[in-house]
Amino acid sequence: QVSLVESGGGLVQAGESLRLSCTASGSVLSIRTMGWHRQAPGKQRELVAIIPFDGTTHYADSVKGRFTISRDNAKNTMYLQMNSLKPEDTAVYYCNAVCVLPSGDYWGQGTQVTVSS
């Protein structure tokens, strides 16, 4: 079992930055891939960025060049640095961890990011 707790959301103006954090606890050694997803009102949840255990990164086209995902395995924490925020980035951001041995797919409670124009 893995628990995920996000922090760092808030209200900012367009062009500003925020950094989200996600700290994992529990069976953290079983975590292989972590990622950030978001869900805007009336829309489906979408992938923002993922970072497998080897540190490679993958981003949605909409955030490439503006967002940076990273993880500190020693601290069991993942980050999402969001720069040049746009109103369309407004959403609830969720942390996700995919685990193996035992397998599992875990989600945090979400943190609200609101970008005003």
PyMOL commands that set and color helices and strands:
alter all, ss='L'
color gray80, all
select helices_A, chain A and resi 28-30+87-89
alter helices_A, ss='H'
color red, helices_A
select strands_A, chain A and resi 2-7+10-13+18-26+31-39+46-52+58-59+67-72+77-82+91-99+104-107+111-116
alter strands_A, ss='S'
color yellow, strands_A
deselect
rebuild
show_as cartoon
